[in-house]
Amino acid sequence: MNEALDPEWGTATRGVRSGEHRTPYGEHSNPIYMTSSFMFDSAEACAARFAGEDPGNIYSRFTNPTVDAFCERLAAMEGGESCVATASGMSAILATCLATLETGDHIVAAHTLFGSTIGFFNNYLSKLGIQTSYVSPEDIDAWKAAIQPNTRMLFVETPSNPLTEIVDMAALAVIANENDALFVVDNCFCTPALQRPLDFGAHVVTHSATKYLDGQGRALGGAVVGDKDIVGDRVFRFLRSCGPTMSPFNAWIFHKSLETLELRMRAHCQSAMQLAQWLESQPGVERVHYPGLKSHPQHELAARQQPGGFGGIISLRVAGGRAGAFKFINATKMISITANLGDTRTTIVHPASTTHVRISAEDRARAGIEEGLVRISVGLENLDDITTDLWRGLASV
Ligand SMILES: Cc1ncc(COP(=O)(O)O)c(C=O)c1O
């Protein structure tokens, strides 16, 4: 028996119950189909499948039942018609852009994006004649002013990495629709447990599944969610031909992890909120960026767009610039110094020298990624233990 998606189900139930396809063995947990290809009883049957006359699997670069189960579950959670899975978050962005843009097209993007996304736009899409203009994410007039006749995509993260700036998705959806542009939201920081961009008018959602969707720092993966035409057809056909697809083993990990996503996100949010409030009052901390704080310039907008919570990422500027930030990071003992985020373990990193090192110093300064900025991804350890470790770090600044 397979669970059919009940449209009344909430996000947590969708994460647990959708995308289940039992075999005649009646297994309770979804199986892994670790196979590169699928076989046929005859050459005629094989030819019919290749000709599209008989639906089904051919080769795991095209489709695979474990990967499909993950896609079905994530699409149900995001409220999207179609989902495709990719080898990493970057390949989700690559597939979305190459499947939908043409030479001569133009992108308008928020200036605080993950460093590799900016690198991909500036170093690789530009070689194909696709140029990108960057604007301040919260300045709607700047978005309007940056639109050109050939603008075909608006691209944002909200909250942004690492400054947690919030983009007004409903306002950007209007601009995108008026200009025949695709509105793409990287929903990596929130996941559908906290925010569903398609509900606010986004056309496409991308994910780095490597982050909260896995939630345990084990596997690389990505996903693209949207409608049947753009995602189910165009992005799917790009992946089928070009190859950056998800492995069935990783899909099985992500499929299981979605069952606890809502619960984990709630815990990440609760601890992050308390830590952000505590950090704001600590000597040596010059500024805390967290959408849940009243001091966050877009706190009200975040509350509207993120009904599930304010997220698990905090960035703070410590006194003493880069030296102060390095001292702070080095004095922590339990927290992991690593560039990944969305893990059970609290992680800490200096964005200017790591995740955002490949963008120019001027672009970093324009985006507000200062030398004293430190990003913390709040994990699921006891809050007291995280606080003690951060206190140890701050005492050294
Ligand atoms: C917001 C955001 N988008 C995309 C990516 C890329 O994901 P991946 O490392 O899975 O390729 C990252 C990675 O840190 C990220 O933070």
The ligand as a Gaussian input file, in Angstrom:
#p B3LYP/6-31G(d) Opt

LIG

0 1
 C       22.859000      29.179000       0.038000
 C       23.642000      28.094000      -0.637000
 N       23.290000      27.708000      -1.873000
 C       23.967000      26.743000      -2.534000
 C       25.048000      26.131000      -1.962000
 C       25.787000      25.087000      -2.749000
 O       25.498000      23.805000      -2.278000
 P       26.444000      22.542000      -2.491000
 O       27.642000      22.758000      -1.615000
 O       25.594000      21.391000      -2.091000
 O       26.827000      22.504000      -3.917000
 C       25.451000      26.491000      -0.674000
 C       26.610000      25.831000      -0.047000
 O       27.053000      26.218000       1.022000
 C       24.726000      27.506000       0.015000
 O       25.072000      27.912000       1.243000

